[in-house]
């Protein structure tokens, strides 16, 4: 690994992400849990890098917000493929924001990973090291998992979330387990927060005082804490994703200790942050570090204000990221719809957009705008999907498109989140503004419609699998759309199903599920939503 590789990651442009672009080849239901969001079992989706014979570790995230675009980001997937790390995404959450090992979550996870191992043919998945990834309210579940079994957890990633040992006072789904005497000693954890979350530094504002004395009471806590200048609470920027990928590359290098044991587990090398690694000074607004990063024994800065990194390359990457946009001002940006710039609200989302479709195919326009000062070159504002059923079809045009989450989750299936970003220039820093758009989950008025979706024949993997044109029709003559729930396949907006590379050790037959849907029409003449229709077929062994 060299500096050119590192800088290519840290400066990567975040291409617009579409809802169904990244495939998951397999899925299973979490049968021991019934979600309060859907009154059904959550579903766990598995992605395996096609070129890997063995999965060395698994990154696992639940459905909140940032987890999904991180796991599906092309840079993250490229790096996980190079590491032979698999990915698991669970929607909705597995019963709690936390990992309730005190209520059987450990046994539930073991059953889930065994089921995915059996379904995929990658038997090592059952005991592979885990990398829990969580955002915001679901960020602490990774620390809980590490406390449950530190010999099983390779690393923890908390994005816009909390440190270990923070006591969440929530109830119900937000109630944490009692750790008792458990610790996360020796398990490296990366916490990344955006600048606009910490209000200038960690000594004032929302996060002030959250450190407490946890690092003093637990000196073997391996904490890499990073502030992303110009970053917010909701968005997963390309730079943030690249830093996470680098962190996992380092975790693999320093912690994976050799071949798998007879039970399939992999020995993990513990980390002692008092003797190994580097220290670097925590971020503060417009202030350079008082001391440069250095090996632990040679660090000359105030250790109470320092955090830990695997090595000099990781520390340099963090200092490079945290040095961006010093002494530059933020700009005020917003979203423009039919009636002008949408005013902010004093709540978590801040911007609530109105669903304003301009055709029967659920397209709508959305543009960014400056609220005050305009830079010399006002180009560069861009809107990206954070999560939810939407795709970008043009520079300022989007369309509702359902995907593998399904159409029955009243909390999430009709909830879209966007990130509007100004990338920064010589005078102003990167600025990001989130927004939420909710639309009716179904249309219940007007003419009824049904879908006819002919069966899809099984496909034999004798060679490259040919594309299939899907031919579902609506009884009302409305355009029908599709999504691939699981399987090594993707579907275009015009209904052409194409196949992605088959994982090298995949167990045949591979099940593929395609869903046809038609949302209806909320304007005259009104049209009710059709019941979606699933079609399953198999990719059989050559």
N, C-alpha and C positions, 0 to 999 in steps of 0.2 A: 504494500500500500504506500502511496507517495502523496506529496503535497498537491499535485495536479488532480489526483482522484478526489482528495478531500475538498478542494476548492470547487470542483465541479459539482459536488453534492451541496455545499453550502450556498452556492449561487444559482442553483437550478431554478428555472422558471416553472411555476405551478400552472400546468395546463388545465383548462376547464375540465372538471370531472363529471362524467355523466352517470346517471343512477345505476345503469346495468352494465357498465363497461367491463368490470373485473369479474371473472367467473369464480365460482366455488364448485368444485367437481362433485362433492358429496354433501349430504345433510342427514341428520337424524333428529328425532324429537327428544326433548328432555322429559321423559315420561314421569319422573318423580315430582314434577312441579306443574302447577296450573297457574298461569299468569293472571293477575287481576286486570291486566290491560285487555286481554283477549278472551278470557275464560277458556283458554286452550293451553296445550303444552308449548313452551318455547321451542324454537328450532335452532340447532347448532349447525353452522355451515363450515365446511373444511375446504381449504385450498392447499394443495401440495405443489411445490415447484416441479414441473414436468420432468426435468432432467435429473432429478435426485433419486438415488437408490434407497437411501435411508434418511429419515427425518431426524435431525440432530436436536431440535428443540421446537416448541410450539408457542407462538404468540397468541394469546387468547384475550378477547375483549367482548364486553357486553354492549347492548344497544343503548347508548346515550346520545352523543353527538360526534365528537372528534374521532372516536374509535373507528367508525366506518370509513371516513375518507383517508385516515392514516393507513389502515390495512389495505385499502384498494389503491393507494397512491402508486403510480408507476415507478417512482424511485424506490419506495419502500419495498415493493414487490421485487424489483430487480435485485436489491441487496439481500432480501430474504432468500431469493433463489440462489444467489451466490453462496449463502451460508447453509443452504438446505434446511431452512426453518419453515415449518408450516404455519398456517394461520387458521384460527377458529373464531368466528363471529356468531354471537348468540342473540337472537331477537325473539320476544322481548327478554328482559333480564331474567336470570334464574332464581326468581323469587325474592331477591333482596339487592340493594345497592352494595351491600357488603358481602364478604365470603363468610357465611355463617357456619364455620367449622364446628361450632358448638351445637348445631342443629342438623348435622349430617351432611353438610356441603362437601366434605372431603370424599365421602363414599359416593355421593352423587357425581362428583367430578370424575372419580375413577371409573364409574359405569359409563359416563359419557365418552371418555377417551377410549375406553375399551370398545364401545360400539362404533366409534369412528375408525378405529384401527381395523376392526372386523369388516366394516363396510368398504373401506378403501383398499385393503390389502397391505397397508403400511403398518405392520404389526407392532413396530417399535413405538408407535404413537401412544400406546397404552401407558407406557412408563417414561415417555420422553420428558426432559426438563421443560419447565413452563416459564413463560414470560407474560405475566398478567399486565394488561394495558388498560388504563381507565381514565376517563375524563370527568372532571368536576365532581358531582355527587357520587359518581361510580369509581372515582380514582382510589379510594381507600381500600377497595376490595383486593387490590394487588398486595398491599401491606398485610392484610389479613391472611392472604394465601401464603405469603412468605412466613408469617408467624405460625401458620398451621404446619408447614413442612419445609423448613429452610433447605433441606437436602434435595428438594424437588424443584425449587424455584431458582432459575438461572439469574434472573434480574427482574426488577420491577420498573414499570414506566408509569408515572403519574403526570398527566398533562392537564394543566390548569386545575390541579388538585392539591391535596394535603401531604404533609410529611408523615412519616411513621410516628406512632404514639400520640397523634392528635386525637383528642377525645370528641368524637361526634356525639352530640346530644339528641340526635333525631330519634323518632319513634317509628314503629311499623317497619316499612321496608328500609328506612334509613337508620335503624337501630344497629349499632355495631356489636360484634361479639366481645366477650370479656377475655382479654389475652392472658390474664393471670400472670404467671412468671415467664411467659413466652417472649422471645425477642426476635429481631430480624438481623442479629449480628452476622456479619460476613456476607450478607446478600446485597449486592450493589443495586441502588435505586436512583433513577433519574427523575427529577421533578422539573418540569418546564412551565413557566408562567409567562404571560404577556405583560409588557410594561404597563398597560392601562389597567391591569389588575392590582398592581402593587403601589401605584400612586407615587412613583419616584424612587422608593427604596423599601427595604424590608423593615425599617424602623418606624414607619408611620403608615397610616391608612388601614385598609381592611385586614392585611396579613400581619400587622404589628403584634408582637407578643406571642405569635403562634409557635415560635421555636421553643419557648419555655426553657427548661433545662434538660430537654430530652437528649441532646448530644453530649452533655456533661454526664448524665446518668448512664448513658449507653455509648461509651467511647468507641465501640466497635461498629457503630452505625456507619454504613458506607453510603454517604449521601452526595450525589452530584446535583447541585441546584443551579438552575440557569434561568435568567430573565431574558426574554426575547424583546429587544427594543422595537417599538411600534406594533407589538403583538397584543392581541386581546384574549378574552376568555373563551371565545367560541370557535375561532378559526384555527385550522391546522395549516400553517404556511409551508411552502416548499423547504424553507430553511429549517423550520422546526422538525419536519419529517426527516430531513437529511441528517440532522444531529442525532435523532433517535436511532437511525440506521447505523451511524458510526458507533454509537454507544453499544448497540447489540453486537456489532463486529468485534469490539473490544471485549465485551463480556464472553463471547465465544472463544476468543483467543486466550484469555486469562483464566477461564473457569472450566471449560470442558476438558475433563481430565483423562480421556482415553477411551478405549472401546467400551461398549455397553456390557453390563453385568449379565449373568444368566437370566435374571428376571426382566431384562430389557431396560433397566434403569442405567443412567450414565453418572459416573462419579463427578461431583462438582468440587472444584478447588475453592475453599473459602478465602475471602479477602480480609486482610487485617489493615484497616486504613491508618493505623498508627505507625506502620512499618513499610508499607509499599504504596506506590502511586504518587501522585502529585497533588499539591494544594494550589488554589487560586483564590483571589479575593472576590467576594460577592459583589454583584452589580449595584451601582448607584447612579442616579440620573446625572449626566454630564460630568462625571468624575472618573478619571482614569484610576486604575489600581495604584495604591501606594507602594506596592511591592509586586514584582513580576511573579508569575507562576513558577514553581520550582518543585523538585522532589520533596517528599514529606520532611525528610531530615534536614534539608537545606533551606526550607521556606523561611523568609525573613519578615513576612507580614504578620499582622495581628491574627492569630489562629482562631480567635473567637469569631472573626468575620470571614473565615475561609471555608471553602468547600473542597471536596475531594474529586479527583479525576484519575482514570486508569493510568495514564501516562502523559508524556509531554505533548504528544500529538493531540490527544483529547483535550488537554488543558488549552492548547493553542487554538483549537477550533472553538472552544467556548469563549475565550477572550476575543477572538475575531468577531464572533456573533454579537457579544455583549458590547463591543466597541462601536457598533453601527449607530449612526444618526446623533452622535453627541453634539450638543449645542445647536440642534435644529428644532424648529417649532413644529407642532402638529397643525394640521389643517382640519377644518370642519367640513365633513362630507355627508351626503344623504342620498336618498333614493327618490327618483322622479317617476310619478305615475300620471294618469290623465289629468288630475286636478293640481298638478305641481309637485313640489317637494313635500314628501310626507313628514309631518311634524313628529318629533320624538315624544315618547311617553315615559313617565318616571317608574319604569318597571324593568324586569330582568332583560327582556328582549329589546326594549327601547324603541324599536321601529316595528310597527305592525302594518303590513302591506294589505291591500285590498285585491281580491281575486277579480281580475278584469279581462276575461277571455275575449278575444276578438274574432274567433271562428269556432266552428263546431268541433275542432280537433284539439281544443284546450290550449291553444297558444295565447301568450300574453306578453306585453312589452314591459321592460323594466330597465331603467338607466340610472347611472350615477350622476351626481351633481355636487358642486361646491356650495357650501352655505355662506361662506364669507369670502376671504381672500382667495383669489384664483392665481395659480402659478403661471409663470410666463408660458409654459407649455402645458395647457390643461389636459392634453391627452394622457392616457395611462390609467385612468380609472377603470377598474374591471370588477365584475360581479362573478363570484364562484358559488357553486352549490356547497353547503356544508353537509346537509343531510336532507332526506325527504324525497318524495317521488317527483322529481323534476329533471329535465335535460335542457341544455342550452342548444338552440337551433340556429342562432344568428347572433350578431354583435349585441343586440339589445332585445332578443326574442327568446322566450323560454316556452316550454310545454310541460303540462302535467303528464307524467308517465309512471305508472305503478311498476313495482319491481318486487324482488324476492321477499321483502318484508310482508307482502300480502296486502289485502284491501279491507281487513276487518279490525284493525287496531284503531279504536276511536281516539287514542291519544297521539298516534304517530303516523298512521297511514294517510292522513290528509294534512300533515304538518310539514312545511318546507322551511328550511333555514338557509339564508344567504350570507355571504361575506362580501362587502364592498371594500375594495382596497385601493388606496393611493400608494404607489410604491416608494415615494420619496424622491427628492432631488437635492441639488446643492444647498437649498435654503430650508427645505421642510423635510420632516421625517416621515417614515411610513405611518400611515393611518388606516385603521380598519374599523368598519361599522357593520355590525350584524343586523339582521332583520328577519322577522318571522312572517310567513304567509300561511293562513289556514283557508281551506276551501271545503265545501260540503262533501262529506265522505261518500254519500250516494244521492242520486236524484230519485225521489219517491213520488213525483207527480208527472202526469202526462201519459203518453202512449207507452205501453209495455213493449219489451223486446226480449228476444232470446238469441242465444248464439249457437250456431252449428259449427263444430270443429272436428273434422274427420280425423280418424286415428292416424298416427305417424308410424310407419313401419320400422321395425328394428333395423339397425345398421351394423353391418359386419366390418370389423376393422382390418380388412385385408390390405389396405393402403390408405392414402389420404381420403378422408370422408368427404363426399361431395355435399355442397350446400343444398338445403331443402327449402323450397318456397311453401310457406304455410298458407292455408286457404280457408281460414275460418270466415264465416259470414254472419251478419246481423240480420234478424228478421225485419228490422227497420231500414236496412240499407245503409247503416252508419258505418264509418271506418272502424275496423277492429285492430286492436293492438295486442302485443304479446310481451311476455318476459320469460326468461329462463330462471326457474327457481334454483335448480342445481343441475350440474352436469358440465362436461367440458365443451360448452357451446355458448354462443352469443346470438342475439337476434337483432336485426336492423329494424328501423322504424317502418320500412316497407314490407316487413314480414319475411325476410330471408334469414334462415337459420344457418349459421356457419359453425364449424367445429374448431376448437382450440386443440393444442397438443395434448395427447393422452399421457398422463404420468407414467413413467417408465415401469414402475412396479404395481400398477393398478390391477386390482382384482376384477376380473370379468364375471358376469356382465356388469357394465356401468349403467346405472339408471339415469335417465334424463327426464326432467319434468318441465314442460312448457305450459304456460298459462295464457289463455286468450281472455281479453277483457274489453268492455265497452262502457264508458262512464255515463253516457247519456247526454242530455242537453238541458241546461237550466233556464234557457230563454225560449220564447215561443218559436216554433211549436215544441213544447216540452217533451222530453223523452226520458223515460226511467232508465236507471242503470240496469244493465244485464247482469245476471249471475255469472261470475267468471267460470270458465271451463278448463279443467286440467287434462293434459294428455301426457302419458308416460310411454317411453319406449326405451329399448335397451341397445347399448353398443356391445356387440358380442365379440367373443374372442376370434381372432383370425384363424 
